[in-house]
């Protein structure tokens, strides 16, 4: 690998760690943070993408029984592998896509499936509602009304 390739990979790694720490994933201090995490990926020529930090954290909280396969804070995508909820017998996997910095239902897309195919619309809506409720709880607890 060339020196330029190593530097580029290192820059992307640092930007990813910065974005994740801004989301509060690594704990850190309780200092005030903006409502949206904004990160620009200049190395790839992309525009700035804003992800609602409360929706991000709530998605991780609500679906904590699923193993995380891929996390991309630049595009707002969390991909989960198969996992079984506590007390349940069916394995699920899912993808969360946060498309806007606003804390509302339009900002959140949830796609869930079982090993036999997509889940019912009611189940998917229940998970989306649980994520939105948890995000609102996190926002209230943060004192930013």
N, C-alpha and C positions, 0 to 999 in steps of 0.2 A: 504494500500500500504506500502511496506517495505521501510526502509530508503535507501537501495541500489537502489530500483526502482525510488525513488524520485530524488536521485542524478543523475542517468542515464538520466532521463527526463530533469532535469535542464541542464545537460551538452549538450544535443542535442539542447535545446532551446537557450542556449548561443551561440553555434556554428552556428545555423541558423541566429540569429540576427547579429552575426559578419559577416557572408557571405553576408547578405542583405545590411548591412551598407557599406561593401566593394564595392558592386555593385553601390552604390550611390542612392539607393532607398529611404533612409531617408534624403536625402539632404546632410547635412554635409559640410565639408570644400571643397575647390577647389584644395586641394593639389594633387600632381601627384600620380596616382594610376597605378598599372600594367595593361596591356592589358587584362589579364585573371585573374579571381578570382579563387584561388586555395584553396581548403579546404579539409582537411583530417578528416575522421570520424573514429577515432581510436576505439571508444567504440564499433562500429559494425564491426571492422576489415576490412573496405573497403579501397580501394586505393584512392589516391588523384585524384580528378576530376577537370578539368579546364573548365570554362565556359567563353566565350567571353563577356565581360561586355557591349560592344557596342550593340551586338545582343540582349542581355538581356534587356537593357534599351529601345532599339528601338522596341522590341516586346511589351513592356508595353505601349509605346507611341502610336504605330500604332493601337493597339487593345484596346485603353483606353475606348471605349464604351461598352466593354464586362466586366461583373463582374468576378473577379478572384475567382476561387474556391479553387485551390491548387497551391502552389509555392514550388518547391523543388530545391534550388540552388546546392545541392549536385549532382543531376543527370541531371540538366539543363532542367527541365520540368516545364512548366506553363500551367495549365488547366483553361480554361475560361468557364463560364456558358453562357446561352443564353442571348443575347442582340441585340438590333436593332441599326444599324448605323444611325447617324444623316441624316435626309432626306430620309431614306429608310423604307421599309415596311416589309422586311423579317428579321426574327430573326436568328442569327447565334450563334454557339458556336465553340470553337476550342481548340486545343492543340498545343503548341509550344515545340519543343525538340531541344535544342542546344547541339550538340554532339562533338564539337571540339573548341579549343580556337582560331582558325583562323577566320578571318573576310572574309568569302566567302560563296557561296551558298551551298557548301557541308556540312557546319557546322550547317545548319538550316533545320529542317523538320517542315512543317506546315500541320496540318490536320484540315480542316473546314467542318462543316456540318450545314444544316438547319434542321428544324423539320421534313422535308420530306425526308432527306437523305443527302449524300455527295454533296458538291458544285462541279461545273464544274472545270475541270483542269485549265481553263483560269482564273477563279476567284481565285483559290488557288495560282496560279503562280503570279497573280497581288498582292496579299497580301504578298507573299514571297519577291517579288521585292520591295514593299514599305518598308518592314522591313529592307532589305539590304541597300536600299538607305538612310533610316533614320540612320542606324548604321554608314554608311560612313560619313554622315553629323555630327554625334556626334563625330566621331573620328577626323575629320578635325577641328571641334570647340575646341576639346581638345588639338590640336596642336601636335599630335603624328603621323607625317607622316613618 
